[in-house]
Amino acid sequence: MKESHNYAHVGYSMIVVSASLAAIGLIALFMADDVLFSDTMSRDNTAQFNECKKNDFKTDDCEKYLDRINTEISGIYVDLGD
């Protein structure tokens, strides 16, 4: 049986894996002050959506939700007539 010489491919793979782990470490280092960054973003967006829901999506900052409401899936029906 002939021995395969894939040492170079294995070495390149190890370099790629270590570089990706280093990149993840740098991202974690810069975001260390807010470890729940995505949770904070999600809570802010939910609070903003609930505020728009109270105002029947009439304010200017609620325009991004207009394509998602008045559907059977959303269950939110609002009169959008101007």
C-alpha positions in Angstrom: 0.0 0.0 0.0 1.4 3.4 -1.0 1.6 6.0 1.7 -0.1 9.2 0.9 1.7 12.5 1.5 -1.0 15.0 2.4 1.0 16.7 5.1 0.8 20.0 3.3 -3.0 19.9 3.1 -3.2 19.1 6.8 -0.8 21.9 7.6 -2.9 24.4 5.6 -6.0 23.2 7.3 -4.4 23.7 10.7 -3.4 27.3 9.8 -7.0 28.0 8.7 -8.5 26.6 11.9 -6.1 28.6 14.1 -6.7 31.8 12.1 -10.5 31.4 12.5 -10.1 30.8 16.2 -7.9 33.9 16.5 -10.6 35.9 14.6 -13.3 34.6 17.0 -11.0 35.6 20.0 -10.5 39.1 18.6 -14.3 39.6 18.1 -14.9 38.4 21.7 -12.2 40.7 23.0 -13.8 43.8 21.3 -17.3 42.8 22.5 -16.3 42.0 26.0 -18.1 45.0 27.5 -21.5 43.7 26.2 -21.5 39.9 26.4 -25.2 39.8 25.7 -25.0 42.0 22.6 -27.5 40.0 20.5 -29.9 39.7 23.4 -29.8 43.4 23.9 -30.5 44.0 20.2 -33.4 41.6 20.3 -34.9 43.2 23.3 -34.6 46.7 21.9 -36.2 45.6 18.6 -39.1 43.8 20.5 -39.7 46.9 22.6 -39.8 49.1 19.5 -42.2 46.7 17.8 -44.5 46.7 20.8 -44.4 50.5 20.9 -45.4 50.6 17.2 -48.2 48.1 17.9 -49.6 50.4 20.5 -49.6 53.3 18.0 -51.2 51.1 15.3 -48.0 51.4 13.2 -48.8 55.1 12.3 -45.5 56.7 13.3 -42.7 57.2 10.8 -40.3 54.8 12.5 -42.8 51.9 12.1 -42.8 51.9 8.3 -40.4 48.9 8.2 -43.2 46.7 9.7 -45.8 47.6 7.1 -45.0 44.7 4.8 -45.3 42.2 7.6 -48.6 43.1 9.1 -52.2 42.6 7.9 -51.4 38.9 7.1 -52.9 35.8 8.5 -49.5 34.6 9.8 -48.8 37.8 11.8 -52.4 38.0 13.2 -52.1 41.7 13.4 -54.7 43.6 11.4 -54.4 47.4 11.1 -56.2 49.9 8.9 -53.4 51.4 6.8 -55.6 53.8 5.0 -54.2 57.4 5.0 
